[in-house]
Amino acid sequence: MKRSWRIVWIMLICVLFNFDGKAQHEDSDISKVQYEEAKIELTNMLANDSLLNFKRAVFVTENAYLGNSLDYKIFCRNIENLKRIAQEIIKKQDLVYDFSDKEKVSKYSAVYTLMTDTLTVALDSNLYALHFPYGYDFEDFNGVKDWSKMFVSKLLANHSGNCHSLPFLYKIIVEELGERAYLALAPNHIYIKLQSEKMGWYNTELTCAAFPIDAWLMTSGYIHMNAIKSGIYMDALNQKQSVALCLVDLAKGYERKFGTGSGDFIIECCDLALEYFPHYINAWLLKAETQKKIFVNLMKQSNAKEVSELFISNSSAKKLFKDMERNYGKIHKFGYRKIPDEMYFNWLQSLKTEREKYTNRNMNPSFKN
């Protein structure tokens, strides 16, 4: 029977996923071996012993937390489907751009459109689907209750993500198209930095589909001047630095699932990340906080009421304490200042309500001028 023309109301990509991050989190039988294997793979990647691949790094990080329940072939198939949609956008878009890097900019534009617009996608000659934009998930936006809220796999499945998964997905798709997209950091936040002949470096914000200027990020995003000088925020990250982010994500997932424990796994991940990204503030923070938890546990185990009491009975505790102090001092010197979740949430809201204040006026969402 000949099929009639129709629009199928589906999310084209997420149908291949059976995603239940919270259920996986509650599975207490998951072995720590998966985390060790993930760390080894990321370590090899950074040491150039295997292909440096951000998509793969994201997958192995998320898969470890989800108990090896994800299928890499399906993950890649979903990304490939998004790549094909972007390629169709490139063919059809009317990009008015007269510089020699037009091909690169057309890819940036297509992936931006893919992630922020509702699109009609041809499945075959008479079957179409609606592909919806990826929205921001304001519920548990920092993954405190459910770490899988940070995942690209969750974003693909539910079409909603946050300032972690949205830029990660953008970067992955652009790189599948053969170009480079750069992650950049702000307090509690990740966004995209891109470069073109016309614009130079410019920012792309996926949480609100806009192009904020650096000055607004600096003044409204609680970025201390020392943090800019030290390089912990607003720099475009290279590939190894981006994979270093995944290492710290791996450590955070491990902590959520198994607790701090001896702290060895978490600190090893942080140290390795810092080897390739010495100014990665989240690695310094996680390392220092882990050391603090270990020290507090030592105090409890020794029934010590004062720090000096523990030093008498445990010589290694003094070294741990001194190292922790140095790390916290370094964090402060970098210019890091903690932002309360409520303040960050209000800042996220301002991305929508104060667009005229921060938008790069040389850009528009269609990239057509």
C-alpha positions as CSV (number, residue, x, y, z in Angstrom):
1,M,0.0,0.0,0.0
2,K,1.4,3.4,-0.9
3,R,2.1,5.4,2.1
4,S,0.6,8.9,2.3
5,W,2.6,12.0,3.0
6,R,2.6,12.5,6.8
7,I,4.6,13.9,9.6
8,V,5.6,11.5,12.3
9,W,5.8,13.2,15.7
10,I,8.9,11.6,17.1
11,M,12.3,12.6,18.4
12,L,14.3,11.2,15.6
13,I,17.4,10.3,17.6
14,C,16.3,9.2,21.0
15,V,14.1,6.3,19.9
16,L,17.2,4.0,19.9
17,F,17.8,4.6,23.6
18,N,16.4,2.8,26.6
19,F,17.8,5.2,29.1
20,D,17.2,5.0,32.9
21,G,20.1,6.7,34.6
22,K,18.5,6.6,38.1
23,A,17.7,2.9,37.9
24,Q,21.3,2.2,36.9
25,H,22.6,4.3,39.7
26,E,20.7,2.2,42.2
27,D,22.2,-1.1,41.0
28,S,24.7,-1.8,43.8
29,D,26.2,-4.8,42.0
30,I,28.1,-2.7,39.5
31,S,31.8,-3.5,39.7
32,K,34.5,-0.9,40.1
33,V,36.4,-2.7,37.4
34,Q,34.4,-0.7,34.8
35,Y,35.8,2.5,36.2
36,E,39.3,1.2,36.2
37,E,38.9,0.2,32.5
38,A,37.5,3.6,31.7
39,K,40.4,5.4,33.4
40,I,42.9,3.2,31.5
41,E,41.3,4.0,28.2
42,L,41.3,7.8,28.9
43,T,44.9,7.5,30.1
44,N,45.9,5.8,26.9
45,M,44.1,8.4,24.9
46,L,45.9,11.3,26.6
47,A,49.3,9.5,26.3
48,N,48.7,9.1,22.5
49,D,48.6,5.3,22.9
50,S,45.2,5.3,21.3
51,L,43.2,7.7,19.1
52,L,42.3,11.0,20.9
53,N,38.6,11.0,20.5
54,F,36.3,13.2,22.5
55,K,33.2,11.3,21.5
56,R,34.7,8.1,22.8
57,A,35.9,9.8,25.9
58,V,32.4,11.0,26.8
59,F,30.9,7.6,26.1
60,V,33.3,5.6,28.3
61,T,32.9,8.1,31.1
62,E,29.1,7.8,31.0
63,N,29.1,4.1,30.4
64,A,31.1,3.4,33.6
65,Y,28.6,5.2,35.7
66,L,25.7,3.4,34.0
67,G,27.2,0.0,34.7
68,N,28.3,-0.8,31.1
69,S,24.7,-0.6,30.0
70,L,25.2,1.7,27.0
71,D,26.0,0.3,23.5
72,Y,28.7,2.3,21.7
73,K,27.3,1.3,18.3
74,I,24.0,2.7,19.2
75,F,25.6,5.8,20.7
76,C,27.5,6.4,17.5
77,R,24.5,5.6,15.4
78,N,22.6,8.4,17.1
79,I,25.4,10.8,16.6
80,E,25.6,9.7,12.9
81,N,21.9,10.5,12.5
82,L,22.5,14.0,13.9
83,K,25.4,14.4,11.5
84,R,23.3,13.5,8.6
85,I,20.6,16.0,9.6
86,A,23.4,18.7,9.8
87,Q,24.6,17.7,6.4
88,E,21.1,18.2,5.0
89,I,20.9,21.6,6.7
90,I,24.2,22.6,5.1
91,K,22.9,21.7,1.6
92,K,19.7,23.7,2.0
93,Q,20.8,26.7,4.1
94,D,21.3,30.1,2.5
95,L,24.5,31.2,4.2
96,V,25.5,34.7,3.2
97,Y,29.2,34.6,4.0
98,D,32.0,35.8,1.7
99,F,35.1,34.6,3.5
100,S,37.3,31.6,2.6
101,D,36.3,29.6,5.6
102,K,32.7,29.5,4.6
103,E,32.6,25.6,4.6
104,K,33.7,25.6,8.2
105,V,31.2,28.3,9.3
106,S,28.4,26.5,7.5
107,K,29.0,23.5,9.7
108,Y,29.0,25.6,12.8
109,S,25.7,27.2,11.6
110,A,24.1,23.8,10.7
111,V,24.8,22.2,14.1
112,Y,23.6,25.3,15.9
113,T,20.4,25.1,13.9
114,L,20.1,21.4,14.6
115,M,20.3,22.0,18.3
116,T,18.1,25.1,18.6
117,D,15.4,24.9,15.9
118,T,12.5,22.6,15.2
119,L,13.2,20.8,11.9
120,T,11.3,18.7,9.4
121,V,13.5,15.8,8.4
122,A,12.9,13.5,5.4
123,L,13.1,9.9,6.4
124,D,12.3,8.7,2.8
125,S,10.5,10.1,-0.2
126,N,7.1,10.4,1.6
127,L,7.9,10.0,5.3
128,Y,8.9,12.9,7.4
129,A,9.8,13.4,11.1
130,L,10.0,16.4,13.3
131,H,13.3,16.9,15.0
132,F,12.9,19.1,18.1
133,P,15.4,21.5,19.6
134,Y,17.4,20.5,22.7
135,G,16.0,22.2,25.8
136,Y,17.5,23.1,29.2
137,D,16.6,20.8,32.1
138,F,16.3,23.1,35.1
139,E,15.5,20.2,37.4
140,D,18.7,19.1,39.2
141,F,20.7,21.0,36.6
142,N,24.0,20.3,38.3
143,G,23.4,16.5,38.8
144,V,23.4,16.6,42.6
145,K,20.6,14.1,42.9
146,D,21.2,12.2,39.7
147,W,24.7,12.4,38.1
148,S,23.3,11.1,34.8
149,K,21.6,14.4,34.4
150,M,25.0,15.6,33.1
151,F,25.2,13.0,30.3
152,V,25.1,13.3,26.5
153,S,23.3,9.9,26.5
154,K,20.6,11.4,28.6
155,L,20.4,14.5,26.3
156,L,20.0,12.2,23.3
157,A,17.3,10.2,25.0
158,N,15.3,13.0,26.5
159,H,16.1,16.0,24.3
160,S,16.9,18.0,27.4
161,G,20.2,18.7,29.0
162,N,22.4,21.4,30.7
163,C,25.5,23.5,30.3
164,H,27.5,20.3,30.4
165,S,25.8,17.9,28.0
166,L,24.7,20.6,25.5
167,P,28.2,21.9,24.6
168,F,29.6,18.4,24.7
169,L,27.1,17.3,22.1
170,Y,27.7,20.3,19.9
171,K,31.4,19.7,20.0
172,I,30.9,16.0,19.1
173,I,28.7,16.7,16.1
174,V,31.0,19.4,14.7
175,E,33.9,17.1,15.0
176,E,32.0,14.3,13.2
177,L,31.6,16.9,10.4
178,G,35.4,17.2,10.3
179,E,35.8,20.6,12.0
180,R,36.9,21.6,15.5
181,A,34.7,23.2,18.2
182,Y,36.2,24.3,21.5
183,L,34.9,24.0,25.0
184,A,35.4,26.9,27.3
185,L,34.8,27.2,31.1
186,A,33.1,29.8,33.3
187,P,32.1,29.3,37.0
188,N,29.9,26.2,37.2
189,H,29.5,26.5,33.4
190,I,30.7,25.2,30.0
191,Y,30.1,26.9,26.7
192,I,31.5,26.9,23.1
193,K,34.1,29.1,21.6
194,L,34.5,29.2,17.8
195,Q,36.7,31.1,15.4
196,S,36.0,32.5,11.9
197,E,37.7,34.8,9.6
198,K,34.9,37.3,9.8
199,M,34.3,37.3,13.6
200,G,37.6,36.1,15.1
201,W,36.8,34.3,18.3
202,Y,33.2,34.3,19.4
203,N,31.0,32.5,22.0
204,T,28.1,30.2,21.4
205,E,25.7,29.5,24.3
206,L,23.5,26.4,23.8
207,T,21.5,26.8,27.0
208,C,19.7,29.8,25.5
209,A,20.6,29.8,21.8
210,A,22.6,33.0,21.8
211,F,26.1,34.5,21.3
212,P,27.2,36.2,24.5
213,I,30.1,38.6,24.4
214,D,33.1,38.1,26.7
215,A,32.6,41.4,28.6
216,W,29.1,40.2,29.7
217,L,30.4,36.8,30.8
218,M,33.1,38.5,32.8
219,T,30.8,41.0,34.6
220,S,27.7,38.9,35.1
221,G,29.2,35.4,35.5
222,Y,31.1,36.1,38.8
223,I,34.5,35.7,37.1
224,H,37.2,37.2,39.3
225,M,39.9,39.0,37.3
226,N,42.6,36.7,38.7
227,A,40.6,33.8,37.3
228,I,41.0,35.2,33.8
229,K,44.7,36.0,34.3
230,S,45.4,32.5,35.6
231,G,43.6,30.9,32.6
232,I,41.0,28.8,34.6
233,Y,38.1,30.5,32.7
234,M,37.2,31.6,29.2
235,D,40.1,30.0,27.3
236,A,39.4,27.7,24.4
237,L,40.3,24.2,25.4
238,N,42.4,21.9,23.2
239,Q,41.5,18.2,22.7
240,K,43.6,16.8,25.6
241,Q,42.2,19.4,27.9
242,S,38.7,18.4,26.8
243,V,39.4,14.8,27.5
244,A,40.8,15.9,30.9
245,L,37.3,17.2,31.7
246,C,36.0,13.6,31.1
247,L,38.6,12.3,33.6
248,V,37.2,14.5,36.3
249,D,33.7,13.6,35.3
250,L,34.7,10.0,35.7
251,A,36.0,10.7,39.2
252,K,32.8,12.6,40.2
253,G,30.7,9.7,38.9
254,Y,32.8,7.3,40.9
255,E,32.3,9.4,44.0
256,R,28.5,9.5,43.5
257,K,28.4,5.7,43.1
258,F,30.9,4.4,45.6
259,G,31.7,7.3,47.9
260,T,35.2,8.7,48.5
261,G,36.6,5.5,50.0
262,S,40.4,5.7,50.2
263,G,40.3,8.5,47.6
264,D,42.9,6.8,45.5
265,F,40.8,6.5,42.3
266,I,39.5,10.0,42.5
267,I,42.8,11.7,43.2
268,E,44.5,9.6,40.5
269,C,42.0,10.9,38.0
270,C,42.4,14.5,39.2
271,D,46.2,14.2,39.0
272,L,46.1,12.8,35.5
273,A,43.7,15.5,34.4
274,L,46.0,18.2,35.9
275,E,49.0,16.7,34.0
276,Y,47.3,17.7,30.7
277,F,45.3,20.7,32.0
278,P,47.2,22.2,34.9
279,H,44.7,25.0,35.4
280,Y,41.6,22.9,35.4
281,I,39.9,24.3,38.5
282,N,37.4,21.5,38.9
283,A,40.2,19.0,39.2
284,W,41.9,21.1,41.9
285,L,38.6,21.4,43.7
286,L,37.7,17.8,43.6
287,K,41.2,16.8,44.7
288,A,41.2,19.2,47.7
289,E,37.7,18.2,48.7
290,T,38.6,14.6,48.5
291,Q,41.6,15.1,50.7
292,K,39.4,17.0,53.2
293,K,37.0,14.1,53.4
294,I,39.8,11.6,53.9
295,F,41.3,13.8,56.6
296,V,38.0,14.2,58.4
297,N,37.5,10.4,58.3
298,L,41.0,10.0,59.9
299,M,40.0,12.4,62.6
300,K,36.9,10.4,63.4
301,Q,38.7,7.0,63.3
302,S,41.3,8.3,65.7
303,N,38.7,10.0,67.9
304,A,40.9,13.1,67.6
305,K,39.3,16.4,68.6
306,E,42.2,18.6,67.4
307,V,44.3,18.4,64.2
308,S,47.4,18.3,66.3
309,E,46.2,15.1,68.1
310,L,46.0,13.3,64.8
311,F,49.5,14.4,63.8
312,I,51.0,12.7,66.8
313,S,49.4,9.3,66.1
314,N,49.5,9.5,62.3
315,S,52.6,10.9,60.5
316,S,51.1,10.6,57.0
317,A,48.1,12.7,58.1
318,K,50.3,15.7,58.5
319,K,51.6,15.4,54.9
320,L,48.0,15.0,53.7
321,F,46.9,18.1,55.7
322,K,49.8,20.2,54.3
323,D,49.0,19.1,50.7
324,M,45.4,19.9,51.2
325,E,46.2,23.3,52.5
326,R,48.5,24.0,49.5
327,N,45.8,22.9,47.1
328,Y,43.1,25.2,48.7
329,G,45.7,28.0,48.6
330,K,46.3,27.4,45.0
331,I,42.6,27.4,44.2
332,H,42.2,30.8,45.8
333,K,45.2,32.2,44.1
334,F,43.8,31.1,40.7
335,G,40.9,33.4,41.4
336,Y,38.2,30.8,42.0
337,R,35.3,32.0,44.1
338,K,32.4,29.6,44.9
339,I,29.0,30.6,43.5
340,P,25.9,29.4,45.4
341,D,23.5,27.3,43.3
342,E,20.8,29.9,43.6
343,M,23.0,32.6,42.2
344,Y,24.1,30.4,39.3
345,F,20.4,29.5,38.7
346,N,19.5,33.2,38.5
347,W,22.4,33.8,36.1
348,L,21.1,31.0,33.9
349,Q,17.7,32.7,33.9
350,S,19.3,36.0,33.0
351,L,20.6,34.4,29.8
352,K,17.0,34.5,28.6
353,T,15.8,37.7,30.1
354,E,18.8,39.9,29.4
355,R,19.6,38.9,25.8
356,E,19.9,42.5,24.6
357,K,22.6,43.2,27.1
358,Y,25.0,40.4,26.2
359,T,24.3,39.4,22.6
360,N,27.2,39.8,20.1
361,R,25.5,42.3,17.8
362,N,27.7,41.2,14.9
363,M,26.0,37.8,15.0
364,N,22.5,36.5,14.6
365,P,21.1,33.0,15.1
366,S,21.0,32.3,11.4
367,F,24.7,33.3,10.7
368,K,23.5,35.2,7.7
369,N,25.2,38.5,8.2
